[in-house]
Amino acid sequence: MRILHISDLHFNARGDIENAFIVENFKRIREYALNNEIKNIIISGDVFDNISINLKYRELR
């Protein structure tokens, strides 16, 4: 079984440029996992930067 571990995504960061960078990196990680037959991703640390969660990030799945 192949597992990918990532940490501290911090979606919903303060600035739009910073957020765009985070989203693009997550898309690259997802593509890497798909291309390398990784079925499980463990995310530790903070997924969101603040308590106000923006639901637009649901589309990244």
C-alpha positions in Angstrom: 0.0 0.0 0.0 1.3 3.4 -1.0 0.5 6.4 1.3 1.3 10.0 0.7 1.6 12.3 3.8 1.2 16.1 3.5 0.8 18.7 6.2 -0.4 22.2 6.9 -2.2 23.1 3.7 -3.6 26.4 5.2 -6.4 26.8 2.6 -8.3 30.2 3.0 -5.1 32.0 3.7 -5.1 35.8 4.0 -4.1 36.8 0.4 -5.5 35.8 -3.0 -2.0 35.2 -4.4 -1.1 33.0 -1.4 -4.4 31.1 -1.8 -3.8 30.5 -5.5 -0.4 29.1 -4.8 -1.8 26.7 -2.2 -4.6 25.5 -4.5 -2.1 25.0 -7.4 0.2 23.0 -5.1 -2.7 20.8 -3.9 -3.7 20.1 -7.5 -0.1 19.0 -8.3 -0.1 16.8 -5.2 -3.4 15.2 -6.3 -2.1 14.6 -9.8 1.1 13.0 -8.4 -1.0 10.7 -6.3 -3.2 9.7 -9.3 -0.2 9.1 -11.5 1.6 7.0 -8.9 -1.4 4.9 -7.9 -1.4 6.3 -4.4 -4.8 5.5 -2.9 -4.4 7.1 0.6 -3.4 10.6 1.5 -2.9 11.5 5.1 -3.2 15.2 5.9 -1.9 16.4 9.2 -1.7 19.8 10.7 -3.9 22.7 9.7 -6.1 22.3 6.6 -7.6 25.8 6.8 -5.8 29.0 7.9 -8.7 30.3 9.9 -12.1 29.3 11.3 -14.0 30.9 8.4 -14.0 28.0 5.9 -14.6 28.8 2.3 -16.7 26.0 0.8 -15.2 26.5 -2.7 -12.4 24.2 -1.7 -14.7 21.2 -1.8 -14.3 21.2 -5.5 -10.6 20.1 -5.2 -11.5 16.5 -4.5 
